[in-house]
C-alpha cells in the first residue's frame, strides 16, 4: 500500500469518528436526528409480530456476544488456515471495534433519545460489529474478486441498522453512529494492515 493510500484511509477514519462526535453533540444539545422520534414512537407501540419479527430477531441474535465471538473465532481460524496469519489478524483487529465501542458507550452513557435510559445506547454495538467484522471480510473478498461474498457481507451490514431500529432497540442516530464508528475503525485497521489486502489480491500467503 502506498503512503498516499494509507493517508487517505487514515483521513477517512478521522472523518467517520468526527461524524460520530457531531452526531452525539446533535442529539445531546440540539435535538433529535431525523427519524429518531418516529423510531421512539414505533418502539412505544410494542414489538413486531410474525415474519418481520423473525427477520429482525435473526439479525439481533447474529451480533449477540456469544454468537459474535464464536463467529469471529471461526472466521479467523479459517482465514489463518487458508490465507495466513496476517489475514486472520486483520479480521480480528477489525472485530475489536466492538470492545472500543463498549468503552465509548460506557463513557458517553445514555443519550436523551435512549429507549432504555439504564442502558448506554450510542453508538449501536450491533451495527458497529456488523460494519467492522463483515466489512473486513468483504474487503478481503473484494481483493480476491469474490463478488458473491462481497454482496453477502454488504447485505449483512446494510440490514443490521434497520433491524435494530425495527426491533425497538435503537433510534436512527444510534444506528448511524454505529455505521460511522464501525467504518472508521475498519478504515483505521485498513491503514495499519494495508498489506493484508494487497497480499490476498496477489494470491500470496499472508502469514509468510
Residue, then its C-alpha position, 0 to 999 in steps of 0.5 A: x500500500x502506498x503512503x498516499x493510500x494509507x493517508x487517505x484511509x487514515x483521513x477517512x477514519x478521522x472523518x467517520x469518528x468526527x461524524x460520530x462526535x457531531x452526531x452525539x453533540x446533535x442529539x445531546x444539545x440540539x435535538x433529535x436526528x431525523x427519524x429518531x422520534x418516529x423510531x421512539x414512537x414505533x418502539x412505544x407501540x410494542x414489538x413486531x409480530x410474525x415474519x418481520x419479527x423473525x427477520x429482525x430477531x435473526x439479525x439481533x441474535x447474529x451480533x449477540x456476544x456469544x454468537x459474535x465471538x464464536x463467529x469471529x473465532x471461526x472466521x479467523x481460524x479459517x482465514x489463518x488456515x487458508x490465507x495466513x496469519x496476517x489475514x486472520x489478524x486483520x479480521x480480528x483487529x477489525x472485530x475489536x471495534x466492538x470492545x472500543x465501542x463498549x468503552x465509548x458507550x460506557x463513557x458517553x452513557x445514555x443519550x436523551x433519545x435512549x429507549x432504555x435510559x439504564x442502558x448506554x445506547x450510542x453508538x449501536x454495538x450491533x451495527x458497529x460489529x456488523x460494519x467492522x467484522x463483515x466489512x473486513x471480510x468483504x474487503x478481503x473478498x473484494x481483493x480476491x474478486x469474490x463478488x458473491x461474498x462481497x454482496x453477502x457481507x454488504x447485505x449483512x451490514x446494510x440490514x443490521x441498522x434497520x433491524x435494530x431500529x425495527x426491533x425497538x432497540x435503537x433510534x436512527x442516530x444510534x444506528x448511524x453512529x454505529x455505521x460511522x464508528x464501525x467504518x472508521x475503525x475498519x478504515x483505521x485497521x485498513x491503514x495499519x494492515x494495508x498489506x493484508x489486502x494487497x497480499x490476498x489480491x496477489x494470491x500470496x500467503x499472508x502469514x509468510 
